[in-house]
Amino acid sequence: MRRISLLLVCALLPATVLAESNPNKLETDIWGGLGAMGGDVTYRIGGTFRSGDIVEEGYFPLSRLEWPLDAALATFGGNARYGEFDARASFFVAISSEGGKVKDSDWELGPDALTTYSESDTELDAWQADGSVRMMIPFTTGNSNETVHLGGGVGVLYQDFSWTAKNLHQWYPVAPWEPHDYWDGEIGTYETETFMPYAEVAGKMWYGGLYFEGRLGLGYAQVQDVDDHKLRYIKAETDADGTGVLAEFIARYTFANNIFVQGSFFMLAYDVEGTEKDTVYAGPDQGTTWEIDHKIESSQMNFTLSGGVSF
């Protein structure tokens, strides 16, 4: 909640202050719509293994899981402008539960021998909040019908994604004579929380009823994930950090009554590293713990179509 509060303060406090100081000069718009998201969150483990006094150096990766991000979205947001200052906030939530297939690959005999491969159905819960404040400087273009603003600012992005994996199909590539295994029902869960403060550059252009906006952000990504392997009673938790980049393009057409239609395309990618802490929480090995190197990468994109009003 502290991170969400920070996001809302960053995005909305400047607009509130400006509205109180001179509401007649504040320009705002709000919008809502539907969209679709794609991409994945992929984590890999391997490298240094630590358990008590035992430290072993191994190859990387030893295992890889690719969690899909296939979902329909409901999305809404708003902007507030006062002179050269600009505040924006947006939010989306997944409204479909089927998230695609999670793919699990293991190289237990060496980096060139894929020993186990599996696919499972997933159910996905996902939401994202994103806000930024900016200073946008107007530039003349010589065309009286055209207005251009360029500038930049700072923002915060937060994501909470969680999957439930079920109905596992598993194969053994190095031993094709082994039968294909199948487990019915829930076999594991995975959750990631991403917190990314970022700096961004942005540009806007108005041409009659048309409006275009583009932005590019670079940030420090912090990712926490929890993976529960229910079939093996292993819970893995990781704090990782690294870099992330985002980009967005918006095209809008505004009608004479200030009603507008808008399309947006958003992309996010990050690459983070940390140490995974594993605990066996049931069965004959209950209480066993170890640590291993852990890397998380994600490539995401979504497209939304929405309608809104300016006032």
C-alpha positions in Angstrom: 0.0 0.0 0.0 2.9 2.4 0.6 4.0 2.0 -3.0 0.5 2.6 -4.3 0.1 5.7 -2.1 3.4 7.0 -3.5 2.1 6.5 -7.0 -1.1 8.3 -6.4 0.6 11.2 -4.7 3.1 11.6 -7.5 0.4 11.6 -10.2 -2.4 13.5 -8.5 -1.0 16.0 -6.0 0.3 18.5 -8.6 -3.1 18.5 -10.3 -4.9 19.0 -6.9 -2.7 21.9 -5.9 -3.1 23.6 -9.3 -6.9 23.2 -9.3 -7.2 24.8 -5.9 -4.9 27.7 -7.0 -6.7 28.5 -10.2 -9.4 26.0 -11.4 -10.4 28.1 -14.4 -7.0 27.3 -16.1 -6.9 23.6 -15.3 -7.5 21.3 -18.3 -8.4 17.7 -17.6 -9.6 14.6 -19.5 -10.7 11.1 -18.3 -11.2 7.9 -20.3 -12.0 4.2 -20.0 -12.0 1.3 -22.4 -11.0 -2.3 -23.2 -7.8 -3.8 -24.4 -5.6 -6.9 -24.8 -2.3 -7.8 -23.2 0.5 -10.2 -24.4 4.0 -11.2 -23.4 5.5 -13.2 -20.6 7.4 -13.1 -17.3 10.3 -15.6 -17.5 12.6 -16.6 -14.7 15.7 -18.8 -14.8 17.7 -20.3 -12.0 21.2 -21.8 -11.8 24.8 -20.7 -11.1 25.8 -20.6 -7.4 24.1 -23.0 -5.1 24.3 -22.6 -1.3 22.9 -24.9 1.4 24.4 -24.5 4.9 28.1 -24.8 4.5 27.9 -26.2 1.0 28.6 -23.9 -1.9 28.7 -25.2 -5.4 29.2 -23.4 -8.7 27.0 -24.7 -11.5 25.9 -23.8 -15.0 23.2 -21.4 -15.9 20.3 -21.9 -16.4 19.4 -25.1 -14.6 15.7 -24.4 -14.9 13.5 -21.9 -16.8 9.8 -21.1 -16.4 7.9 -18.9 -18.9 4.7 -17.5 -17.5 2.3 -16.1 -20.2 0.5 -12.8 -20.1 -2.5 -13.4 -22.4 -5.5 -11.5 -21.1 -8.3 -9.1 -21.9 -8.1 -5.8 -20.0 -10.4 -3.1 -18.6 -8.5 0.2 -18.4 -9.1 3.7 -17.3 -7.1 6.9 -16.7 -6.9 10.6 -16.7 -4.7 13.7 -17.4 -4.5 17.1 -15.8 -2.7 20.0 -17.5 -1.9 23.5 -16.1 0.3 25.6 -18.2 3.6 23.7 -18.8 2.8 21.2 -16.0 1.2 17.9 -16.7 0.1 15.0 -14.5 -1.2 11.6 -15.8 -2.4 8.3 -14.3 -3.6 5.0 -15.7 -4.8 1.7 -14.4 -5.7 -1.7 -16.0 -7.0 -5.0 -14.6 -7.3 -8.3 -16.3 -10.9 -9.3 -17.0 -10.2 -12.8 -18.5 -8.9 -15.7 -16.4 -7.4 -18.0 -19.0 -3.7 -16.9 -19.2 -2.2 -19.3 -21.7 0.4 -22.1 -21.2 3.2 -22.0 -18.8 6.4 -23.7 -20.1 8.8 -25.3 -17.7 12.3 -26.5 -18.9 15.0 -28.3 -16.9 18.6 -29.1 -17.8 19.6 -31.5 -14.9 22.4 -33.3 -16.7 24.2 -30.4 -18.3 23.6 -27.2 -20.3 23.1 -29.0 -23.6 20.7 -31.7 -22.4 17.1 -30.7 -21.9 15.9 -33.4 -19.5 12.4 -32.3 -18.6 9.8 -30.2 -20.4 6.3 -29.5 -19.4 3.3 -27.3 -20.2 0.4 -26.4 -18.0 -2.8 -24.4 -18.2 -2.8 -21.1 -16.3 -5.3 -18.8 -14.7 -4.1 -15.2 -14.4 -5.0 -12.3 -12.1 -3.2 -9.1 -13.1 -3.4 -5.3 -12.6 -1.1 -2.3 -13.2 -1.1 1.3 -12.0 1.1 3.9 -13.7 1.5 7.7 -13.1 3.9 10.5 -13.9 4.3 14.2 -13.6 6.0 16.2 -16.4 7.0 19.6 -17.6 6.0 20.1 -21.3 7.4 23.1 -23.2 5.5 24.4 -26.2 7.3 24.8 -29.6 6.2 26.7 -32.6 6.1 24.9 -35.9 4.9 27.6 -38.3 1.5 26.0 -38.7 -1.3 27.8 -36.9 -3.4 24.5 -36.8 -0.6 22.6 -35.1 0.7 22.7 -31.5 3.7 20.7 -30.3 4.9 20.2 -26.7 8.1 18.5 -25.7 9.5 17.7 -22.3 9.9 15.1 -19.6 9.4 14.1 -16.0 9.3 11.3 -13.5 6.9 8.5 -12.8 6.1 5.3 -10.9 4.8 2.0 -12.3 3.4 -0.9 -10.1 2.3 -4.3 -11.2 0.8 -7.3 -9.4 0.5 -10.5 -11.5 -0.4 -13.9 -10.1 -0.9 -17.2 -11.9 -2.3 -20.6 -10.9 -0.9 -23.6 -13.0 -3.0 -26.7 -13.5 -3.3 -29.8 -15.7 0.4 -30.5 -16.3 1.7 -32.4 -19.3 5.4 -33.5 -18.9 7.8 -35.0 -21.3 11.5 -36.3 -21.0 13.4 -35.3 -24.2 16.6 -37.2 -23.3 14.5 -40.4 -22.7 11.8 -40.3 -25.3 10.8 -43.9 -24.4 9.6 -42.7 -21.1 5.8 -42.2 -21.0 4.2 -38.8 -21.2 3.1 -37.8 -17.6 -0.1 -36.0 -16.8 -1.3 -34.5 -13.5 -4.9 -33.2 -13.2 -5.7 -30.2 -11.1 -3.6 -27.4 -9.5 0.2 -28.0 -9.5 1.6 -24.6 -8.5 1.2 -20.9 -8.2 3.4 -17.9 -9.1 3.2 -14.2 -8.1 5.3 -11.2 -9.1 5.2 -7.7 -7.8 7.0 -5.0 -9.8 7.8 -1.5 -8.6 9.6 0.8 -11.1 10.3 4.5 -10.6 11.4 6.0 -13.9 12.4 9.1 -15.8 10.7 9.8 -19.1 10.8 12.0 -22.1 7.6 12.8 -23.9 6.1 14.6 -26.9 2.6 15.8 -27.7 1.0 17.2 -30.9 -2.4 18.6 -31.5 -3.6 19.1 -35.1 -7.2 20.1 -35.3 -9.2 17.3 -33.7 -6.3 15.0 -33.8 -3.9 14.4 -30.9 -0.8 12.3 -30.7 1.4 11.5 -27.7 4.6 9.5 -27.3 6.7 8.8 -24.3 9.8 6.7 -23.4 10.9 5.9 -19.9 13.9 4.3 -18.3 13.8 3.1 -14.7 15.1 1.1 -11.8 13.0 -2.1 -11.6 12.5 -4.0 -8.3 10.7 -7.4 -8.6 9.6 -9.7 -5.8 8.3 -13.1 -6.8 7.0 -16.2 -4.9 6.8 -19.6 -6.7 5.0 -22.5 -4.9 5.8 -25.9 -6.4 2.9 -27.8 -4.9 3.9 -31.2 -6.2 7.3 -31.0 -4.6 6.3 -28.8 -1.6 8.9 -26.2 -2.4 8.3 -22.5 -2.0 10.8 -20.2 -3.7 11.0 -16.5 -2.9 13.2 -13.9 -4.6 14.0 -10.1 -4.3 15.6 -9.0 -7.6 16.5 -5.6 -9.1 17.8 -4.2 -12.4 16.6 -2.0 -15.2 13.4 -1.5 -17.0 12.2 0.5 -20.1 8.7 1.5 -21.1 7.2 3.1 -24.2 3.7 4.3 -25.1 2.1 5.8 -28.1 -1.4 7.4 -28.0 -3.6 8.6 -30.9 -6.9 10.4 -30.2 -9.7 12.2 -32.1 -11.8 14.7 -30.3 -15.3 15.6 -31.5 -16.9 19.1 -31.3 -18.6 18.2 -27.9 -15.2 17.3 -26.3 -15.9 13.6 -26.5 -13.0 11.7 -27.8 -12.0 8.2 -29.0 -8.5 7.0 -28.3 -6.1 4.1 -29.1 -2.9 3.4 -27.2 -0.1 0.9 -27.5 2.1 0.3 -24.4 5.3 -1.7 -24.0 7.4 -2.7 -21.0 10.5 -4.7 -20.6 12.8 -5.4 -17.6 15.8 -7.5 -16.7 16.5 -8.1 -13.0 18.7 -10.4 -10.9 18.6 -11.7 -7.3 19.0 -14.7 -5.0 16.2 -17.2 -4.7 15.6 -18.7 -1.2 13.9 -22.1 -1.3 12.2 -23.9 1.5 10.7 -27.4 1.6 7.5 -27.0 3.6 6.1 -30.5 3.8 7.0 -34.2 3.1 10.1 -36.1 4.2 12.5 -33.3 3.5 10.5 -30.6 5.3 12.7 -27.8 6.7 15.4 -28.2 4.0 16.5 -24.8 2.7 18.9 -23.5 0.0 19.7 -20.5 -2.2 20.4 -20.2 -5.9 21.0 -17.4 -8.4 17.8 -16.2 -10.0 17.1 -13.9 -13.1 13.8 -12.6 -14.2 13.0 -11.1 -17.6 9.7 -9.8 -18.9 8.5 -8.4 -22.3 5.0 -7.0 -22.2 2.7 -5.1 -24.6 -0.9 -4.1 -24.6 -3.3 -2.3 -26.9 -6.4 -0.5 -25.6 -9.3 1.3 -27.3 -11.2 3.7 -25.2 -13.5 6.7 -25.1 -13.4 9.8 -22.9 -14.3 13.4 -22.3 -12.2 16.6 -22.0 -13.3 19.4 -19.7 
